Amino acid sequence: MTITDRLAAWLTTSPDGQPVPVEMQLAEIHNRYGSGHLVSRSIQRATPMILRAVEQVQDMTARTA
């Protein structure tokens, strides 16, 4: 499992193991830390790359299922 696979799994799974949209997880991070926090700012900048990575992993998973 690559780091991209792990990132996608973390960002698409709730703490109780249920699937959730990546956008919901990113919003939760922003809400938890607040808009001015370094974590929120970093996630905001990385969001396009995060969304692409999750999409790529989901596409690969769909093709191999």
CHARMM internal coordinates of N, CA and C (Angstrom, degrees):
IC EDIT
DIST 1 N 1 CA 1.4534
DIST 1 CA 1 C 1.5343
ANGL 1 N 1 CA 1 C 108.03
DIST 1 C 2 N 1.3169
ANGL 1 CA 1 C 2 N 115.66
DIHE 1 N 1 CA 1 C 2 N 128.97
DIST 2 N 2 CA 1.4589
ANGL 1 C 2 N 2 CA 120.47
DIHE 1 CA 1 C 2 N 2 CA -179.23
DIST 2 CA 2 C 1.5268
ANGL 2 N 2 CA 2 C 110.82
DIHE 1 C 2 N 2 CA 2 C -85.88
DIST 2 C 3 N 1.3235
ANGL 2 CA 2 C 3 N 115.62
DIHE 2 N 2 CA 2 C 3 N 169.78
DIST 3 N 3 CA 1.4622
ANGL 2 C 3 N 3 CA 120.11
DIHE 2 CA 2 C 3 N 3 CA 176.87
DIST 3 CA 3 C 1.5267
ANGL 3 N 3 CA 3 C 110.12
DIHE 2 C 3 N 3 CA 3 C -62.26
DIST 3 C 4 N 1.3216
ANGL 3 CA 3 C 4 N 117.50
DIHE 3 N 3 CA 3 C 4 N -35.28
DIST 4 N 4 CA 1.4632
ANGL 3 C 4 N 4 CA 120.77
DIHE 3 CA 3 C 4 N 4 CA 177.75
DIST 4 CA 4 C 1.5224
ANGL 4 N 4 CA 4 C 110.68
DIHE 3 C 4 N 4 CA 4 C -64.73
DIST 4 C 5 N 1.3315
ANGL 4 CA 4 C 5 N 116.77
DIHE 4 N 4 CA 4 C 5 N -41.40
DIST 5 N 5 CA 1.4654
ANGL 4 C 5 N 5 CA 120.63
DIHE 4 CA 4 C 5 N 5 CA 176.87
DIST 5 CA 5 C 1.5282
ANGL 5 N 5 CA 5 C 110.77
DIHE 4 C 5 N 5 CA 5 C -60.93
DIST 5 C 6 N 1.3095
ANGL 5 CA 5 C 6 N 116.00
DIHE 5 N 5 CA 5 C 6 N -43.04
DIST 6 N 6 CA 1.4699
ANGL 5 C 6 N 6 CA 120.31
DIHE 5 CA 5 C 6 N 6 CA -179.00
DIST 6 CA 6 C 1.5165
ANGL 6 N 6 CA 6 C 111.21
DIHE 5 C 6 N 6 CA 6 C -67.01
DIST 6 C 7 N 1.3305
ANGL 6 CA 6 C 7 N 116.43
DIHE 6 N 6 CA 6 C 7 N -41.60
DIST 7 N 7 CA 1.4563
ANGL 6 C 7 N 7 CA 120.51
DIHE 6 CA 6 C 7 N 7 CA 177.70
DIST 7 CA 7 C 1.5245
ANGL 7 N 7 CA 7 C 109.92
DIHE 6 C 7 N 7 CA 7 C -60.19
DIST 7 C 8 N 1.3178
ANGL 7 CA 7 C 8 N 116.52
DIHE 7 N 7 CA 7 C 8 N -46.36
DIST 8 N 8 CA 1.4639
ANGL 7 C 8 N 8 CA 120.50
DIHE 7 CA 7 C 8 N 8 CA -179.64
DIST 8 CA 8 C 1.5247
ANGL 8 N 8 CA 8 C 111.02
DIHE 7 C 8 N 8 CA 8 C -61.66
DIST 8 C 9 N 1.3215
ANGL 8 CA 8 C 9 N 116.93
DIHE 8 N 8 CA 8 C 9 N -41.99
DIST 9 N 9 CA 1.4615
ANGL 8 C 9 N 9 CA 120.46
DIHE 8 CA 8 C 9 N 9 CA 179.16
DIST 9 CA 9 C 1.5253
ANGL 9 N 9 CA 9 C 110.95
DIHE 8 C 9 N 9 CA 9 C -63.89
DIST 9 C 10 N 1.3208
ANGL 9 CA 9 C 10 N 116.77
DIHE 9 N 9 CA 9 C 10 N -44.49
DIST 10 N 10 CA 1.4668
ANGL 9 C 10 N 10 CA 121.16
DIHE 9 CA 9 C 10 N 10 CA -179.43
DIST 10 CA 10 C 1.5194
ANGL 10 N 10 CA 10 C 111.10
DIHE 9 C 10 N 10 CA 10 C -63.30
DIST 10 C 11 N 1.3290
ANGL 10 CA 10 C 11 N 116.92
DIHE 10 N 10 CA 10 C 11 N -40.33
DIST 11 N 11 CA 1.4630
ANGL 10 C 11 N 11 CA 120.73
DIHE 10 CA 10 C 11 N 11 CA -175.01
DIST 11 CA 11 C 1.5228
ANGL 11 N 11 CA 11 C 114.02
DIHE 10 C 11 N 11 CA 11 C -84.67
DIST 11 C 12 N 1.3123
ANGL 11 CA 11 C 12 N 117.90
DIHE 11 N 11 CA 11 C 12 N -3.90
DIST 12 N 12 CA 1.4643
ANGL 11 C 12 N 12 CA 120.09
DIHE 11 CA 11 C 12 N 12 CA 179.59
DIST 12 CA 12 C 1.5250
ANGL 12 N 12 CA 12 C 112.51
DIHE 11 C 12 N 12 CA 12 C -122.02
DIST 12 C 13 N 1.3350
ANGL 12 CA 12 C 13 N 116.17
DIHE 12 N 12 CA 12 C 13 N 15.40
DIST 13 N 13 CA 1.4546
ANGL 12 C 13 N 13 CA 120.94
DIHE 12 CA 12 C 13 N 13 CA -179.10
DIST 13 CA 13 C 1.5285
ANGL 13 N 13 CA 13 C 109.29
DIHE 12 C 13 N 13 CA 13 C -133.28
DIST 13 C 14 N 1.3205
ANGL 13 CA 13 C 14 N 116.40
DIHE 13 N 13 CA 13 C 14 N 131.23
DIST 14 N 14 CA 1.4654
ANGL 13 C 14 N 14 CA 121.08
DIHE 13 CA 13 C 14 N 14 CA 178.54
DIST 14 CA 14 C 1.5292
ANGL 14 N 14 CA 14 C 109.32
DIHE 13 C 14 N 14 CA 14 C -75.84
DIST 14 C 15 N 1.3335
ANGL 14 CA 14 C 15 N 117.32
DIHE 14 N 14 CA 14 C 15 N 167.43
DIST 15 N 15 CA 1.4732
ANGL 14 C 15 N 15 CA 119.45
DIHE 14 CA 14 C 15 N 15 CA 178.45
DIST 15 CA 15 C 1.5313
ANGL 15 N 15 CA 15 C 113.52
DIHE 14 C 15 N 15 CA 15 C -57.64
DIST 15 C 16 N 1.3383
ANGL 15 CA 15 C 16 N 116.76
DIHE 15 N 15 CA 15 C 16 N -26.67
DIST 16 N 16 CA 1.4680
ANGL 15 C 16 N 16 CA 118.70
DIHE 15 CA 15 C 16 N 16 CA 179.18
DIST 16 CA 16 C 1.5262
ANGL 16 N 16 CA 16 C 113.04
DIHE 15 C 16 N 16 CA 16 C -95.40
DIST 16 C 17 N 1.3585
ANGL 16 CA 16 C 17 N 116.53
DIHE 16 N 16 CA 16 C 17 N 12.56
DIST 17 N 17 CA 1.4539
ANGL 16 C 17 N 17 CA 121.13
DIHE 16 CA 16 C 17 N 17 CA 172.72
DIST 17 CA 17 C 1.5213
ANGL 17 N 17 CA 17 C 115.88
DIHE 16 C 17 N 17 CA 17 C 89.63
DIST 17 C 18 N 1.3116
ANGL 17 CA 17 C 18 N 117.21
DIHE 17 N 17 CA 17 C 18 N 5.47
DIST 18 N 18 CA 1.4618
ANGL 17 C 18 N 18 CA 120.40
DIHE 17 CA 17 C 18 N 18 CA 179.99
DIST 18 CA 18 C 1.5323
ANGL 18 N 18 CA 18 C 110.56
DIHE 17 C 18 N 18 CA 18 C -86.25
DIST 18 C 19 N 1.3321
ANGL 18 CA 18 C 19 N 117.49
DIHE 18 N 18 CA 18 C 19 N 144.83
DIST 19 N 19 CA 1.4644
ANGL 18 C 19 N 19 CA 119.43
DIHE 18 CA 18 C 19 N 19 CA 177.10
DIST 19 CA 19 C 1.5294
ANGL 19 N 19 CA 19 C 110.84
DIHE 18 C 19 N 19 CA 19 C -68.04
DIST 19 C 20 N 1.3223
ANGL 19 CA 19 C 20 N 115.94
DIHE 19 N 19 CA 19 C 20 N 139.20
DIST 20 N 20 CA 1.4633
ANGL 19 C 20 N 20 CA 122.12
DIHE 19 CA 19 C 20 N 20 CA 176.96
DIST 20 CA 20 C 1.5254
ANGL 20 N 20 CA 20 C 108.54
DIHE 19 C 20 N 20 CA 20 C -138.90
DIST 20 C 21 N 1.3314
ANGL 20 CA 20 C 21 N 117.02
DIHE 20 N 20 CA 20 C 21 N 152.16
DIST 21 N 21 CA 1.4672
ANGL 20 C 21 N 21 CA 119.17
DIHE 20 CA 20 C 21 N 21 CA 176.49
DIST 21 CA 21 C 1.5294
ANGL 21 N 21 CA 21 C 110.81
DIHE 20 C 21 N 21 CA 21 C -65.79
DIST 21 C 22 N 1.3118
ANGL 21 CA 21 C 22 N 116.46
DIHE 21 N 21 CA 21 C 22 N 141.98
DIST 22 N 22 CA 1.4606
ANGL 21 C 22 N 22 CA 121.19
DIHE 21 CA 21 C 22 N 22 CA -179.33
DIST 22 CA 22 C 1.5261
ANGL 22 N 22 CA 22 C 110.27
DIHE 21 C 22 N 22 CA 22 C -58.56
DIST 22 C 23 N 1.3267
ANGL 22 CA 22 C 23 N 117.16
DIHE 22 N 22 CA 22 C 23 N -35.67
DIST 23 N 23 CA 1.4599
ANGL 22 C 23 N 23 CA 120.59
DIHE 22 CA 22 C 23 N 23 CA 179.79
DIST 23 CA 23 C 1.5262
ANGL 23 N 23 CA 23 C 111.45
DIHE 22 C 23 N 23 CA 23 C -61.52
DIST 23 C 24 N 1.3304
ANGL 23 CA 23 C 24 N 116.60
DIHE 23 N 23 CA 23 C 24 N -34.09
DIST 24 N 24 CA 1.4643
ANGL 23 C 24 N 24 CA 120.57
DIHE 23 CA 23 C 24 N 24 CA 178.19
DIST 24 CA 24 C 1.5328
ANGL 24 N 24 CA 24 C 110.16
DIHE 23 C 24 N 24 CA 24 C -68.07
DIST 24 C 25 N 1.3149
ANGL 24 CA 24 C 25 N 116.81
DIHE 24 N 24 CA 24 C 25 N -40.99
DIST 25 N 25 CA 1.4598
ANGL 24 C 25 N 25 CA 120.38
DIHE 24 CA 24 C 25 N 25 CA 178.61
DIST 25 CA 25 C 1.5281
ANGL 25 N 25 CA 25 C 110.99
DIHE 24 C 25 N 25 CA 25 C -65.05
DIST 25 C 26 N 1.3249
ANGL 25 CA 25 C 26 N 117.47
DIHE 25 N 25 CA 25 C 26 N -42.03
DIST 26 N 26 CA 1.4610
ANGL 25 C 26 N 26 CA 120.54
DIHE 25 CA 25 C 26 N 26 CA 179.39
DIST 26 CA 26 C 1.5282
ANGL 26 N 26 CA 26 C 110.20
DIHE 25 C 26 N 26 CA 26 C -64.53
DIST 26 C 27 N 1.3288
ANGL 26 CA 26 C 27 N 117.17
DIHE 26 N 26 CA 26 C 27 N -41.04
DIST 27 N 27 CA 1.4671
ANGL 26 C 27 N 27 CA 120.43
DIHE 26 CA 26 C 27 N 27 CA 177.62
DIST 27 CA 27 C 1.5251
ANGL 27 N 27 CA 27 C 110.56
DIHE 26 C 27 N 27 CA 27 C -62.84
DIST 27 C 28 N 1.3220
ANGL 27 CA 27 C 28 N 117.07
DIHE 27 N 27 CA 27 C 28 N -38.79
DIST 28 N 28 CA 1.4659
ANGL 27 C 28 N 28 CA 120.70
DIHE 27 CA 27 C 28 N 28 CA 179.31
DIST 28 CA 28 C 1.5231
ANGL 28 N 28 CA 28 C 110.67
DIHE 27 C 28 N 28 CA 28 C -63.70
DIST 28 C 29 N 1.3172
ANGL 28 CA 28 C 29 N 117.36
DIHE 28 N 28 CA 28 C 29 N -39.47
DIST 29 N 29 CA 1.4689
ANGL 28 C 29 N 29 CA 121.18
DIHE 28 CA 28 C 29 N 29 CA 177.72
DIST 29 CA 29 C 1.5242
ANGL 29 N 29 CA 29 C 109.86
DIHE 28 C 29 N 29 CA 29 C -61.93
DIST 29 C 30 N 1.3251
ANGL 29 CA 29 C 30 N 116.58
DIHE 29 N 29 CA 29 C 30 N -45.48
DIST 30 N 30 CA 1.4682
ANGL 29 C 30 N 30 CA 120.84
DIHE 29 CA 29 C 30 N 30 CA 179.10
DIST 30 CA 30 C 1.5259
ANGL 30 N 30 CA 30 C 110.73
DIHE 29 C 30 N 30 CA 30 C -61.76
DIST 30 C 31 N 1.3287
ANGL 30 CA 30 C 31 N 116.60
DIHE 30 N 30 CA 30 C 31 N -42.85
DIST 31 N 31 CA 1.4669
ANGL 30 C 31 N 31 CA 120.18
DIHE 30 CA 30 C 31 N 31 CA 179.28
DIST 31 CA 31 C 1.5176
ANGL 31 N 31 CA 31 C 111.80
DIHE 30 C 31 N 31 CA 31 C -65.06
DIST 31 C 32 N 1.3244
ANGL 31 CA 31 C 32 N 116.37
DIHE 31 N 31 CA 31 C 32 N -39.62
DIST 32 N 32 CA 1.4612
ANGL 31 C 32 N 32 CA 120.77
DIHE 31 CA 31 C 32 N 32 CA -177.87
DIST 32 CA 32 C 1.5276
ANGL 32 N 32 CA 32 C 111.51
DIHE 31 C 32 N 32 CA 32 C -66.12
DIST 32 C 33 N 1.3205
ANGL 32 CA 32 C 33 N 117.28
DIHE 32 N 32 CA 32 C 33 N -42.55
DIST 33 N 33 CA 1.4618
ANGL 32 C 33 N 33 CA 120.49
DIHE 32 CA 32 C 33 N 33 CA -173.47
DIST 33 CA 33 C 1.5245
ANGL 33 N 33 CA 33 C 114.15
DIHE 32 C 33 N 33 CA 33 C -96.97
DIST 33 C 34 N 1.3174
ANGL 33 CA 33 C 34 N 118.05
DIHE 33 N 33 CA 33 C 34 N -23.25
DIST 34 N 34 CA 1.4538
ANGL 33 C 34 N 34 CA 121.09
DIHE 33 CA 33 C 34 N 34 CA -176.53
DIST 34 CA 34 C 1.5251
ANGL 34 N 34 CA 34 C 110.38
DIHE 33 C 34 N 34 CA 34 C 88.69
DIST 34 C 35 N 1.3165
ANGL 34 CA 34 C 35 N 115.30
DIHE 34 N 34 CA 34 C 35 N 153.11
DIST 35 N 35 CA 1.4636
ANGL 34 C 35 N 35 CA 120.19
DIHE 34 CA 34 C 35 N 35 CA -170.71
DIST 35 CA 35 C 1.5207
ANGL 35 N 35 CA 35 C 114.14
DIHE 34 C 35 N 35 CA 35 C -66.17
DIST 35 C 36 N 1.3320
ANGL 35 CA 35 C 36 N 118.67
DIHE 35 N 35 CA 35 C 36 N -27.65
DIST 36 N 36 CA 1.4552
ANGL 35 C 36 N 36 CA 120.20
DIHE 35 CA 35 C 36 N 36 CA -177.58
DIST 36 CA 36 C 1.5190
ANGL 36 N 36 CA 36 C 114.95
DIHE 35 C 36 N 36 CA 36 C -86.67
DIST 36 C 37 N 1.3109
ANGL 36 CA 36 C 37 N 117.38
DIHE 36 N 36 CA 36 C 37 N -9.22
DIST 37 N 37 CA 1.4701
ANGL 36 C 37 N 37 CA 121.50
DIHE 36 CA 36 C 37 N 37 CA -175.89
DIST 37 CA 37 C 1.5258
ANGL 37 N 37 CA 37 C 110.73
DIHE 36 C 37 N 37 CA 37 C -71.57
DIST 37 C 38 N 1.3082
ANGL 37 CA 37 C 38 N 116.46
DIHE 37 N 37 CA 37 C 38 N 146.88
DIST 38 N 38 CA 1.4603
ANGL 37 C 38 N 38 CA 122.54
DIHE 37 CA 37 C 38 N 38 CA 179.32
DIST 38 CA 38 C 1.5364
ANGL 38 N 38 CA 38 C 111.91
DIHE 37 C 38 N 38 CA 38 C -54.46
DIST 38 C 39 N 1.3161
ANGL 38 CA 38 C 39 N 116.94
DIHE 38 N 38 CA 38 C 39 N -41.06
DIST 39 N 39 CA 1.4685
ANGL 38 C 39 N 39 CA 119.81
DIHE 38 CA 38 C 39 N 39 CA 179.96
DIST 39 CA 39 C 1.5218
ANGL 39 N 39 CA 39 C 110.17
DIHE 38 C 39 N 39 CA 39 C -61.36
DIST 39 C 40 N 1.3281
ANGL 39 CA 39 C 40 N 117.09
DIHE 39 N 39 CA 39 C 40 N -47.48
DIST 40 N 40 CA 1.4633
ANGL 39 C 40 N 40 CA 120.28
DIHE 39 CA 39 C 40 N 40 CA -180.00
DIST 40 CA 40 C 1.5232
ANGL 40 N 40 CA 40 C 111.75
DIHE 39 C 40 N 40 CA 40 C -63.41
DIST 40 C 41 N 1.3070
ANGL 40 CA 40 C 41 N 116.55
DIHE 40 N 40 CA 40 C 41 N -42.68
DIST 41 N 41 CA 1.4670
ANGL 40 C 41 N 41 CA 119.55
DIHE 40 CA 40 C 41 N 41 CA 179.74
DIST 41 CA 41 C 1.5285
ANGL 41 N 41 CA 41 C 110.47
DIHE 40 C 41 N 41 CA 41 C -64.15
DIST 41 C 42 N 1.3148
ANGL 41 CA 41 C 42 N 116.67
DIHE 41 N 41 CA 41 C 42 N -40.30
DIST 42 N 42 CA 1.4691
ANGL 41 C 42 N 42 CA 120.22
DIHE 41 CA 41 C 42 N 42 CA 179.35
DIST 42 CA 42 C 1.5193
ANGL 42 N 42 CA 42 C 111.22
DIHE 41 C 42 N 42 CA 42 C -65.93
DIST 42 C 43 N 1.3214
ANGL 42 CA 42 C 43 N 116.84
DIHE 42 N 42 CA 42 C 43 N -44.37
DIST 43 N 43 CA 1.4630
ANGL 42 C 43 N 43 CA 120.75
DIHE 42 CA 42 C 43 N 43 CA 178.57
DIST 43 CA 43 C 1.5249
ANGL 43 N 43 CA 43 C 109.95
DIHE 42 C 43 N 43 CA 43 C -62.93
DIST 43 C 44 N 1.3300
ANGL 43 CA 43 C 44 N 116.62
DIHE 43 N 43 CA 43 C 44 N -40.68
DIST 44 N 44 CA 1.4639
ANGL 43 C 44 N 44 CA 120.28
DIHE 43 CA 43 C 44 N 44 CA 179.08
DIST 44 CA 44 C 1.5217
ANGL 44 N 44 CA 44 C 110.94
DIHE 43 C 44 N 44 CA 44 C -58.81
DIST 44 C 45 N 1.3240
ANGL 44 CA 44 C 45 N 116.42
DIHE 44 N 44 CA 44 C 45 N -46.54
DIST 45 N 45 CA 1.4713
ANGL 44 C 45 N 45 CA 120.30
DIHE 44 CA 44 C 45 N 45 CA 179.63
DIST 45 CA 45 C 1.5207
ANGL 45 N 45 CA 45 C 112.13
DIHE 44 C 45 N 45 CA 45 C -65.72
DIST 45 C 46 N 1.3162
ANGL 45 CA 45 C 46 N 116.20
DIHE 45 N 45 CA 45 C 46 N -34.38
DIST 46 N 46 CA 1.4695
ANGL 45 C 46 N 46 CA 120.88
DIHE 45 CA 45 C 46 N 46 CA -175.77
DIST 46 CA 46 C 1.5244
ANGL 46 N 46 CA 46 C 113.06
DIHE 45 C 46 N 46 CA 46 C -88.40
DIST 46 C 47 N 1.3245
ANGL 46 CA 46 C 47 N 118.63
DIHE 46 N 46 CA 46 C 47 N -6.66
DIST 47 N 47 CA 1.4680
ANGL 46 C 47 N 47 CA 121.13
DIHE 46 CA 46 C 47 N 47 CA -174.53
DIST 47 CA 47 C 1.5310
ANGL 47 N 47 CA 47 C 113.43
DIHE 46 C 47 N 47 CA 47 C -52.04
DIST 47 C 48 N 1.3301
ANGL 47 CA 47 C 48 N 120.79
DIHE 47 N 47 CA 47 C 48 N -47.02
DIST 48 N 48 CA 1.4760
ANGL 47 C 48 N 48 CA 117.78
DIHE 47 CA 47 C 48 N 48 CA 179.33
DIST 48 CA 48 C 1.5360
ANGL 48 N 48 CA 48 C 112.96
DIHE 47 C 48 N 48 CA 48 C -58.53
DIST 48 C 49 N 1.3201
ANGL 48 CA 48 C 49 N 116.99
DIHE 48 N 48 CA 48 C 49 N -40.17
DIST 49 N 49 CA 1.4698
ANGL 48 C 49 N 49 CA 120.18
DIHE 48 CA 48 C 49 N 49 CA 179.10
DIST 49 CA 49 C 1.5234
ANGL 49 N 49 CA 49 C 110.93
DIHE 48 C 49 N 49 CA 49 C -69.66
DIST 49 C 50 N 1.3117
ANGL 49 CA 49 C 50 N 116.68
DIHE 49 N 49 CA 49 C 50 N -38.57
DIST 50 N 50 CA 1.4680
ANGL 49 C 50 N 50 CA 120.87
DIHE 49 CA 49 C 50 N 50 CA 178.70
DIST 50 CA 50 C 1.5225
ANGL 50 N 50 CA 50 C 109.90
DIHE 49 C 50 N 50 CA 50 C -62.88
DIST 50 C 51 N 1.3190
ANGL 50 CA 50 C 51 N 116.83
DIHE 50 N 50 CA 50 C 51 N -47.25
DIST 51 N 51 CA 1.4635
ANGL 50 C 51 N 51 CA 120.26
DIHE 50 CA 50 C 51 N 51 CA -179.53
DIST 51 CA 51 C 1.5216
ANGL 51 N 51 CA 51 C 111.57
DIHE 50 C 51 N 51 CA 51 C -62.14
DIST 51 C 52 N 1.3328
ANGL 51 CA 51 C 52 N 117.83
DIHE 51 N 51 CA 51 C 52 N -40.74
DIST 52 N 52 CA 1.4699
ANGL 51 C 52 N 52 CA 120.69
DIHE 51 CA 51 C 52 N 52 CA 177.01
DIST 52 CA 52 C 1.5232
ANGL 52 N 52 CA 52 C 111.01
DIHE 51 C 52 N 52 CA 52 C -63.30
DIST 52 C 53 N 1.3288
ANGL 52 CA 52 C 53 N 116.71
DIHE 52 N 52 CA 52 C 53 N -43.71
DIST 53 N 53 CA 1.4686
ANGL 52 C 53 N 53 CA 120.34
DIHE 52 CA 52 C 53 N 53 CA -178.87
DIST 53 CA 53 C 1.5209
ANGL 53 N 53 CA 53 C 110.82
DIHE 52 C 53 N 53 CA 53 C -62.66
DIST 53 C 54 N 1.3131
ANGL 53 CA 53 C 54 N 117.04
DIHE 53 N 53 CA 53 C 54 N -44.93
DIST 54 N 54 CA 1.4648
ANGL 53 C 54 N 54 CA 120.58
DIHE 53 CA 53 C 54 N 54 CA 179.46
DIST 54 CA 54 C 1.5260
ANGL 54 N 54 CA 54 C 109.76
DIHE 53 C 54 N 54 CA 54 C -63.27
DIST 54 C 55 N 1.3246
ANGL 54 CA 54 C 55 N 116.98
DIHE 54 N 54 CA 54 C 55 N -43.25
DIST 55 N 55 CA 1.4605
ANGL 54 C 55 N 55 CA 120.59
DIHE 54 CA 54 C 55 N 55 CA 179.05
DIST 55 CA 55 C 1.5281
ANGL 55 N 55 CA 55 C 111.07
DIHE 54 C 55 N 55 CA 55 C -61.03
DIST 55 C 56 N 1.3227
ANGL 55 CA 55 C 56 N 117.78
DIHE 55 N 55 CA 55 C 56 N -43.18
DIST 56 N 56 CA 1.4571
ANGL 55 C 56 N 56 CA 121.13
DIHE 55 CA 55 C 56 N 56 CA 179.52
DIST 56 CA 56 C 1.5252
ANGL 56 N 56 CA 56 C 111.72
DIHE 55 C 56 N 56 CA 56 C -62.19
DIST 56 C 57 N 1.3202
ANGL 56 CA 56 C 57 N 116.48
DIHE 56 N 56 CA 56 C 57 N -44.39
DIST 57 N 57 CA 1.4718
ANGL 56 C 57 N 57 CA 119.98
DIHE 56 CA 56 C 57 N 57 CA 179.78
DIST 57 CA 57 C 1.5237
ANGL 57 N 57 CA 57 C 109.91
DIHE 56 C 57 N 57 CA 57 C -65.37
DIST 57 C 58 N 1.3263
ANGL 57 CA 57 C 58 N 117.67
DIHE 57 N 57 CA 57 C 58 N -42.78
DIST 58 N 58 CA 1.4598
ANGL 57 C 58 N 58 CA 119.90
DIHE 57 CA 57 C 58 N 58 CA 179.31
DIST 58 CA 58 C 1.5287
ANGL 58 N 58 CA 58 C 111.11
DIHE 57 C 58 N 58 CA 58 C -64.39
DIST 58 C 59 N 1.3306
ANGL 58 CA 58 C 59 N 116.98
DIHE 58 N 58 CA 58 C 59 N -38.71
DIST 59 N 59 CA 1.4771
ANGL 58 C 59 N 59 CA 119.87
DIHE 58 CA 58 C 59 N 59 CA 177.04
DIST 59 CA 59 C 1.5245
ANGL 59 N 59 CA 59 C 111.30
DIHE 58 C 59 N 59 CA 59 C -63.59
DIST 59 C 60 N 1.3351
ANGL 59 CA 59 C 60 N 116.52
DIHE 59 N 59 CA 59 C 60 N -45.46
DIST 60 N 60 CA 1.4738
ANGL 59 C 60 N 60 CA 120.04
DIHE 59 CA 59 C 60 N 60 CA 179.23
DIST 60 CA 60 C 1.5216
ANGL 60 N 60 CA 60 C 110.52
DIHE 59 C 60 N 60 CA 60 C -63.16
DIST 60 C 61 N 1.3058
ANGL 60 CA 60 C 61 N 117.11
DIHE 60 N 60 CA 60 C 61 N -40.10
DIST 61 N 61 CA 1.4544
ANGL 60 C 61 N 61 CA 120.94
DIHE 60 CA 60 C 61 N 61 CA -179.93
DIST 61 CA 61 C 1.5164
ANGL 61 N 61 CA 61 C 110.40
DIHE 60 C 61 N 61 CA 61 C -64.84
DIST 61 C 62 N 1.3259
ANGL 61 CA 61 C 62 N 117.31
DIHE 61 N 61 CA 61 C 62 N -42.22
DIST 62 N 62 CA 1.4564
ANGL 61 C 62 N 62 CA 121.10
DIHE 61 CA 61 C 62 N 62 CA 179.26
DIST 62 CA 62 C 1.5301
ANGL 62 N 62 CA 62 C 111.79
DIHE 61 C 62 N 62 CA 62 C -63.81
DIST 62 C 63 N 1.3356
ANGL 62 CA 62 C 63 N 116.27
DIHE 62 N 62 CA 62 C 63 N -37.47
DIST 63 N 63 CA 1.4634
ANGL 62 C 63 N 63 CA 119.99
DIHE 62 CA 62 C 63 N 63 CA -179.17
DIST 63 CA 63 C 1.5350
ANGL 63 N 63 CA 63 C 111.87
DIHE 62 C 63 N 63 CA 63 C -70.92
DIST 63 C 64 N 1.3199
ANGL 63 CA 63 C 64 N 117.97
DIHE 63 N 63 CA 63 C 64 N -30.34
DIST 64 N 64 CA 1.4573
ANGL 63 C 64 N 64 CA 120.49
DIHE 63 CA 63 C 64 N 64 CA -176.82
DIST 64 CA 64 C 1.5236
ANGL 64 N 64 CA 64 C 112.77
DIHE 63 C 64 N 64 CA 64 C -94.80
DIST 64 C 65 N 1.3062
ANGL 64 CA 64 C 65 N 117.47
DIHE 64 N 64 CA 64 C 65 N -5.37
DIST 65 N 65 CA 1.4716
ANGL 64 C 65 N 65 CA 120.38
DIHE 64 CA 64 C 65 N 65 CA -178.48
DIST 65 CA 65 C 1.5075
ANGL 65 N 65 CA 65 C 111.42
DIHE 64 C 65 N 65 CA 65 C -80.37
END
COOR INIT
IC SEED 1 N 1 CA 1 C
IC BUILD
